[in-house]
Amino acid sequence: MKSENFKRFELKPFLLEALSDQGFTLPTEIQERLIPAIRNGRDVIGQSQTGTGKTLSFLLPILDRINPSVQEVQAVITAPTRELAGQLFDELKKLLQFCHEDEMIQAKLLVGGTDRTRASDSLKVQQPHIVVGTAGRIGDLIDDQALQVYTANMLVVDEADQMLDMGFIADVDKVASRMAESLQMMVFSATIPEKLQPFLKKYMTDPRHVQVEPKHVTATKIEHRIVPLRHREKIQFVVDIAKSINPYLAIVFTNTKEQADEVADAMLAAGLNVERLHGGLQPRQRKQVMKHVKEVKVQYLVATDLAARGIDVKGVTHIINFGLPKDLDFYIHRVGRTARAGLDGIAYTIYEDHDQQAVEKLLKRGITFTYYDFKQGNWTQLERAPLGVPGKKKTTRSTTETSQATSKPKEQKRTGGKAVARPKSVKPGYKKKAKFKKAKEDQRQRRINKKK
């Protein structure tokens, strides 16, 4: 049965069949607002977070406008990474599977890390209707005079802010400059940085700018847990946490590829089923890792933020943040890998003293944290934020500690035949203060000894 809610867009029948087959019945907000504009040939800017349905908002109208009887490139879709490009291509193929022979639309994936000569030879035989890929590889094949994009009048720039951050906007500019003069540009991004404006003004005319704000900053079924590091060794602490959760699939996010390697090596040494994904891997390795993840051959994936933006990995039940990202938008992208399609998810964030300001900012964005500690293989929920963590000002003992305190009388320590009460709990930070005091005293004694 065809999807009636999408039918009013007057899309081609094969697209409606593909949507119905995937279970899509109701357009999302960004699809409602952009599909008609794109079908009418208007420049658009779609500003939204992941999970809002932006991919279909441009794939559907582009495919609807392709003329399969004209064997030339008519649309180019660019992404900042080969993983993202591959994901877009997979979504495109799902929509094309119901094409009839007389309306077959041919698409080609062009990304770095693949055989450039083979791609060039293939393009010289036949030009596809749609090209999906990374701007650098598309530009290379244009330079080789293998890919002819001067006939194409539709260009998508997906994850534009990430393109800018990674220095790829110049590559996109190069591709755009070789396309048809009557170019329709579609830009999609979570944010629109000021540095992106010159590029947009160069190619876009009176674009329809649609900004979709999610009702909640993250999925409502994500539980955000903060776990204080305290005195523990961080990499071993992550390994211990990973062992305790037994996930279907967990992603451990680090801020650098060096950290990713260290954490992955430690997890492997602990006997965990783990893979790593970061920019330091060879293209073939990255492709193999993603294949293993999609085939559910991996239980833990240690990754940098390369994997956080737009990569749709199904079945992620847990996220572990080895550290908070400098750009807090990436916290949203990271945790957005779990609790998808109405499922639950848990995001653990290891907290250190220097994270206080970042946590405060996330609280202001509407993130609600629960506070946990993990000791000797056991999880204990804290009634309030640990000392130093933004939250309620006062701290209290964990629920486990509280129950023990109320059910047992004060123990006594016997010394020299006399019963001596145990000392009361010392004030937080006493060790640091004592250490500092001792260092000061040692310094004073050294001065005295020098004078002697």
BATIDO-683401 format. One line per 10 residues: number of its first residue (from 1); their letters; for each residue x negated, z, y of C-alpha. Coordinates in Angstrom, 1 decimal. Each point is the difference from the previous one (the first is absolute). Example, Ala and Ser with C-alpha at 12.3 -4.5 7.8 and 13.67 -1.06 7.14 Angstrom:
! residues 2
1> AS> -12.3 7.8 -4.5; -1.4 -0.7 3.4 .
! end
This chain:
! residues 452
1> MKSENFKRFE> 0.0 0.0 0.0; -1.4 -1.0 3.4; -0.7 2.6 2.7; 3.0 -0.2 2.3; -1.6 2.1 2.8; -3.0 -2.5 0.3; 2.4 -3.0 -0.4; 1.0 0.3 3.7; -3.5 -1.0 1.0; 0.8 -3.4 -1.6 .
11> LKPFLLEALS> -3.2 0.0 -2.1; -0.5 -2.5 -2.7; 1.7 0.8 -3.4; -3.3 0.5 -1.9; -0.9 2.8 2.4; 3.3 1.7 -0.4; -0.4 -0.2 -3.8; -3.5 1.5 0.3; 1.2 2.9 2.1; 2.9 0.7 -2.3 .
21> DQGFTLPTEI> -2.4 0.0 -3.0; -2.2 2.6 1.7; 3.0 2.1 0.8; -0.1 -0.4 3.8; 3.5 0.1 1.4; -0.2 1.5 3.5; -2.5 -1.3 2.6; -2.1 2.6 1.7; 0.0 0.5 3.8; -3.1 -2.1 0.6 .
31> QERLIPAIRN> 1.4 -2.8 -2.2; 3.4 0.0 1.9; -1.8 -0.3 3.3; -2.8 -2.5 -0.8; 1.3 -2.4 -2.7; 2.3 -1.9 2.5; -2.7 -0.2 2.7; -2.6 -1.4 -2.4; 2.5 -2.5 -1.5; 0.6 -1.2 3.6 .
41> GRDVIGQSQT> -3.8 -0.5 0.6; -0.6 2.8 2.3; -3.3 2.0 0.4; 0.5 3.5 -1.3; -1.8 3.4 -0.1; 1.2 2.3 -2.7; -1.2 3.6 0.6; 0.7 2.3 -2.9; -1.5 2.3 -2.6; -0.5 -0.9 -3.6 .
51> GTGKTLSFLL> 3.1 0.1 -2.2; 2.4 -1.5 2.6; 0.4 -3.4 -1.7; -2.1 -2.0 2.5; -1.5 -2.3 -2.7; 3.4 -1.5 -0.9; 0.8 -0.2 3.7; -2.5 -2.9 0.4; -0.2 -1.4 -3.6; 3.7 -0.7 -0.2 .
61> PILDRINPSV> 0.4 -2.1 3.3; -3.4 -1.7 -0.6; 1.0 -1.2 -3.5; 3.4 -1.0 1.3; -1.6 -2.3 2.6; -2.6 -1.6 -2.3; 0.7 -3.7 -0.8; -1.1 -0.5 -3.6; 0.2 -3.8 0.3; -2.9 0.0 2.5 .
71> QEVQAVITAP> -3.2 0.7 -1.8; -2.0 1.7 2.7; -0.8 3.5 1.2; 2.9 1.3 2.0; -0.7 3.8 0.2; -3.0 2.3 -0.1; 0.2 3.7 -0.8; -3.1 2.1 0.7; -0.8 3.6 -1.1; -3.1 2.2 0.8 .
81> TRELAGQLFD> -1.0 0.6 -3.6; 0.1 -2.0 -3.2; 2.1 2.7 -1.7; 2.6 -0.2 2.7; 0.0 -3.8 -0.2; 0.4 0.2 -3.8; 2.9 2.3 0.4; 1.7 -2.4 2.5; -0.6 -2.9 -2.4; 1.6 2.0 -2.8 .
91> ELKKLLQFCH> 3.1 0.6 2.1; 0.1 -3.7 0.9; -0.1 -1.1 -3.6; 2.9 2.3 -0.8; 2.1 -1.8 2.6; -1.1 -3.5 -1.3; 0.9 0.6 -3.7; 3.5 -1.3 0.5; -1.0 -3.3 1.7; 1.4 -3.1 -1.6 .
101> EDEMIQAKLL> -2.2 -3.0 -0.8; 1.2 -2.0 2.9; -0.8 2.8 2.5; -3.3 1.4 -1.4; -2.1 1.7 2.6; -3.6 0.3 -0.7; -2.1 2.9 1.2; -3.7 0.8 -0.3; -1.9 3.3 0.3; -3.3 -0.3 1.8 .
111> VGGTDRTRAS> -2.2 3.1 0.2; -3.7 1.0 0.0; -1.6 0.9 -3.2; 1.4 -3.1 -1.8; -1.7 -3.4 -0.7; 0.0 -1.8 3.3; -1.1 -3.3 -1.4; 2.8 0.0 -2.6; 2.5 0.8 2.7; -1.3 -2.7 2.2 .
121> DSLKVQQPHI> 0.2 -2.6 -2.8; 3.6 1.0 -0.8; 1.0 -0.3 3.7; -1.5 -3.5 0.3; 2.3 -1.1 -2.9; 3.2 1.5 1.5; 0.9 2.1 3.0; 2.4 2.9 -0.7; 3.1 0.7 2.2; -1.0 3.6 0.6 .
131> VVGTAGRIGD> -3.4 1.6 0.2; -0.4 3.8 -0.5; -3.4 1.6 0.5; -2.7 1.6 2.0; -0.8 -1.6 3.4; -3.7 -0.3 -0.8; 0.4 -2.0 -3.2; 2.8 -2.1 1.5; -2.3 -0.8 2.9; -2.9 -0.9 -2.4 .
141> LIDDQALQVY> 2.2 -2.5 -1.8; 1.1 -1.5 3.3; -3.6 -0.5 0.9; -0.6 -1.6 -3.4; 2.7 -2.5 1.0; 1.8 0.9 -3.2; 2.9 1.9 1.5; 2.1 -1.9 2.6; 1.9 2.4 2.2; 0.6 -2.2 3.0 .
151> TANMLVVDEA> 3.4 -0.9 -1.6; 1.0 3.7 -0.2; 2.2 1.5 2.7; 0.7 3.5 -1.4; -2.7 2.7 0.0; 0.4 3.6 -1.2; -2.5 2.7 1.0; 0.8 3.0 -2.2; -1.5 3.4 0.7; -1.3 -1.2 3.4 .
161> DQMLDMGFIA> -1.3 3.3 1.1; -2.1 0.3 -3.2; -1.2 -3.6 0.6; -1.2 1.2 3.4; -1.7 3.1 -1.3; -1.8 -1.9 -2.7; -1.2 -2.7 2.5; 2.1 -2.9 -1.5; 2.0 -1.0 3.0; -2.7 -2.5 0.9 .
171> DVDKVASRMA> 0.5 -1.7 -3.4; 3.8 -0.1 0.5; -0.6 -1.5 3.5; -2.1 -2.7 -1.6; 2.7 -0.9 -2.5; 2.8 0.1 2.6; -2.0 -2.3 2.3; -0.1 -2.7 -2.8; 3.8 0.1 -0.7; 2.8 -2.0 1.6 .
181> ESLQMMVFSA> 0.4 0.2 3.8; 3.7 1.1 -0.5; -1.1 3.1 -1.8; 2.4 2.8 -0.9; -1.9 3.2 -0.4; 1.4 3.1 -1.8; -2.0 3.2 0.4; 0.7 3.1 -2.0; -1.7 3.3 0.6; 0.5 3.8 -0.2 .
191> TIPEKLQPFL> -1.4 0.2 3.6; -0.7 -2.5 2.8; -3.3 1.1 1.6; -0.8 -1.0 3.5; -3.0 -2.0 -1.2; 2.3 -2.2 -2.0; 1.9 -1.2 3.1; -2.4 -2.8 1.1; 0.4 -1.6 -3.5; 3.8 0.3 0.1 .
201> KKYMTDPRHV> 0.3 -1.4 3.5; -2.2 -3.0 -0.9; 2.3 -1.2 -2.8; 3.5 1.5 0.5; 2.8 -1.0 2.4; 2.7 2.6 0.8; -0.3 1.6 -3.5; 2.9 2.0 -1.4; -1.5 3.5 -0.3; 1.8 2.1 -2.6 .
211> QVEPKHVTAT> -1.2 3.6 -0.5; 1.5 1.9 -2.9; -0.5 3.7 0.0; 0.6 1.6 -3.3; 2.6 2.9 -0.1; -2.8 2.2 -1.5; -3.7 -0.4 0.7; -0.6 0.1 -3.8; 2.3 -0.2 -3.0; 2.3 3.0 -0.3 .
221> KIEHRIVPLR> -0.9 0.6 -3.6; -3.7 0.6 0.7; -1.2 3.6 -0.1; -3.0 0.4 2.3; -2.2 2.8 -1.3; -3.0 1.5 1.8; -2.7 1.6 -2.1; -2.8 2.0 1.8; -3.5 -0.8 -1.2; -1.4 3.3 1.0 .
231> HREKIQFVVD> -3.4 0.7 -1.7; 0.4 -2.4 -2.8; -2.1 -3.1 -0.7; 2.2 -2.9 1.1; -0.6 -2.7 -2.6; 0.3 2.5 -2.9; 3.2 1.3 1.7; 1.5 -3.5 0.0; -0.9 -0.4 -3.7; 1.7 3.3 -0.8 .
241> IAKSINPYLA> 3.1 -1.0 2.0; 0.1 -3.4 -1.7; -0.2 1.6 -3.4; 2.9 2.4 0.7; 2.6 -2.5 1.1; 0.0 -2.4 -2.9; 1.5 -2.9 2.0; 1.5 -3.3 -1.2; -2.3 -1.5 2.7; -1.8 1.8 2.8 .
251> IVFTNTKEQA> -1.9 -1.5 2.9; -2.9 2.1 1.4; -0.7 -1.1 3.5; -3.5 0.4 1.6; -1.2 -1.0 3.5; -3.1 -1.9 -1.2; -1.1 -2.1 -2.9; -2.9 2.4 -0.7; 2.5 2.9 -0.4; 2.2 -2.2 -2.2 .
261> DEVADAMLAA> -3.0 -0.6 -2.3; -1.0 3.7 -0.1; 3.6 1.1 -0.8; 0.5 -2.7 -2.6; -3.3 0.8 -1.7; 0.9 3.7 -0.2; 3.5 -0.8 -1.4; -1.6 -2.3 -2.6; -2.4 2.7 -1.0; 2.9 2.3 -0.4 .
271> GLNVERLHGG> 1.6 -2.4 -2.5; 2.8 -1.3 2.2; 1.3 -3.6 -0.2; -1.0 -1.2 3.5; -0.8 -3.2 1.9; -1.3 -0.4 3.5; 1.1 -2.5 2.8; -2.0 -0.6 3.2; -1.7 -2.7 2.0; -3.3 0.5 -1.6 .
281> LQPRQRKQVM> 1.2 -1.4 -3.3; -0.5 -3.7 -0.9; 3.2 -2.1 0.2; 0.1 -0.4 -3.7; -0.2 3.8 -0.5; 2.8 0.6 2.5; 2.2 -2.5 -1.7; -0.6 1.6 -3.3; 0.7 3.5 1.3; 3.4 -1.2 1.5 .
291> KHVKEVKVQY> 0.8 -1.7 -3.4; -0.6 3.3 -1.8; 2.1 1.9 2.4; 2.9 -2.4 -0.2; -0.2 0.1 -3.8; 0.1 3.8 0.0; -3.4 0.3 -1.6; -1.2 2.5 2.6; 1.2 3.5 0.7; -2.1 0.7 3.2 .
301> LVATDLAARG> -1.0 -2.5 2.7; -2.6 1.2 2.5; 0.2 -2.2 3.1; -0.8 -0.4 3.7; 2.7 -0.9 2.5; -0.4 -3.6 -1.1; 2.6 0.7 -2.6; 2.3 1.9 2.4; 1.3 -2.9 2.1; 2.7 -2.0 -1.6 .
311> IDVKGVTHII> -1.3 0.1 -3.6; 3.1 0.5 -2.2; -1.2 1.9 -3.1; 3.0 1.0 -2.1; 0.3 3.4 -1.7; -2.2 2.1 2.3; 1.2 3.6 -0.5; -2.8 1.9 1.8; -2.3 -0.4 3.0; -3.1 2.1 0.6 .
321> NFGLPKDLDF> -1.6 -0.2 3.4; -3.7 0.9 -0.4; 0.0 0.3 3.8; 2.4 -0.9 2.8; -0.6 -3.4 1.5; -1.3 -0.3 3.6; 2.9 -2.3 0.8; 3.0 2.1 -1.0; 2.1 -3.2 -0.4; -1.9 -0.4 -3.2 .
331> YIHRVGRTAR> 1.4 3.3 -1.3; 3.4 -1.6 0.3; -1.2 -3.1 -1.8; -1.7 2.1 -2.7; 2.9 2.2 -0.9; 2.3 -3.1 0.2; -1.5 -1.2 -3.3; 2.1 2.7 -1.8; 3.7 0.9 -0.1; 1.0 -3.7 0.1 .
341> AGLDGIAYTI> 3.3 -1.5 -1.2; 1.7 3.4 0.2; -2.5 1.9 -2.2; -1.7 3.3 0.7; -3.6 0.4 1.0; -2.5 2.7 0.9; -2.9 -0.3 2.6; -2.8 2.5 -0.1; -2.3 0.4 2.9; -3.1 2.1 -0.2 .
351> YEDHDQQAVE> -0.3 1.9 3.2; -3.2 1.1 1.9; -0.3 1.9 3.3; -0.8 -3.1 2.0; 3.3 -1.6 -1.1; 2.1 2.4 2.1; 0.7 -2.4 2.8; 0.8 -2.9 -2.3; 2.5 2.1 -1.9; 1.6 1.1 3.3 .
361> KLLKRGITFT> 0.5 -3.7 0.9; 1.6 -0.8 -3.3; 2.4 3.0 0.4; 1.0 -1.4 3.4; 0.7 -3.3 -1.7; 2.6 1.7 -2.2; -2.1 0.5 -3.2; 1.1 3.3 -1.7; -2.8 1.6 -2.0; 0.2 2.5 -2.8 .
371> YYDFKQGNWT> -3.0 2.2 -0.6; -1.6 0.5 -3.4; -3.2 1.5 -1.4; -1.6 -1.0 -3.3; -2.0 2.7 -1.8; -1.3 0.2 -3.6; 2.3 -2.9 -1.1; 3.2 1.4 1.6; 2.0 -1.1 2.9; 1.4 2.6 2.4 .
381> QLERAPLGVP> 2.4 -0.8 2.8; -0.8 1.9 3.2; 3.0 1.3 2.0; -1.7 -1.0 3.3; -2.9 -2.1 1.1; -3.5 1.3 -1.0; -2.1 1.5 2.8; -1.1 -2.7 2.4; 2.4 -2.6 -1.2; 2.7 -1.0 2.6 .
391> GKKKTTRSTT> 3.3 1.5 -0.8; 1.5 3.4 0.5; -2.4 2.4 1.7; 0.1 2.8 -2.5; -1.3 -0.4 -3.6; 1.2 1.7 -3.1; -1.1 0.3 -3.6; 1.1 -2.6 -2.5; 3.2 0.6 -1.9; -2.0 0.8 -3.1 .
401> ETSQATSKPK> -2.2 2.5 1.8; 3.0 1.6 1.7; 1.8 0.5 -3.3; -3.1 1.6 -1.5; -0.4 2.3 3.0; 3.6 1.3 -0.2; 0.1 0.5 -3.7; -3.3 1.8 -0.5; -1.2 3.3 1.6; -3.3 0.1 1.8 .
411> EQKRTGGKAV> -2.8 0.0 -2.4; -2.7 2.6 0.3; -3.7 -0.3 -0.6; -1.8 3.0 -1.7; -3.3 0.9 1.5; -2.0 3.0 -1.1; 3.0 1.6 -1.6; 2.1 -0.3 3.2; 3.0 -2.3 0.5; -0.8 -2.1 3.1 .
421> ARPKSVKPGY> 2.7 -2.4 1.3; -1.0 -3.7 0.2; -0.9 -1.1 3.5; 2.7 -1.6 2.0; 0.0 -3.8 0.3; -2.7 -1.1 2.5; 0.8 -2.1 3.0; -0.2 -3.7 -0.4; -3.4 -1.5 0.9; -1.9 3.3 -0.6 .
431> KKKAKFKKAK> -2.7 -1.7 -2.0; -0.8 -2.4 2.8; 0.0 2.8 2.5; -2.2 2.2 -2.2; -2.5 -2.9 -0.5; -0.1 -0.7 3.7; -0.6 3.7 0.8; -2.8 0.2 -2.6; -1.7 -3.1 1.4; 0.1 1.5 3.5 .
441> EDQRQRRINK> -1.5 3.3 -1.3; -2.7 -1.9 -1.8; -0.8 -1.9 3.2; -0.2 3.2 2.0; -2.4 1.5 -2.6; -2.3 -3.0 0.2; -0.2 0.3 3.8; -0.9 3.7 -0.4; -2.7 -0.8 -2.7; -1.5 -2.6 2.3 .
451> KK> -0.4 2.5 2.9; -1.8 2.4 -2.4 .
! end
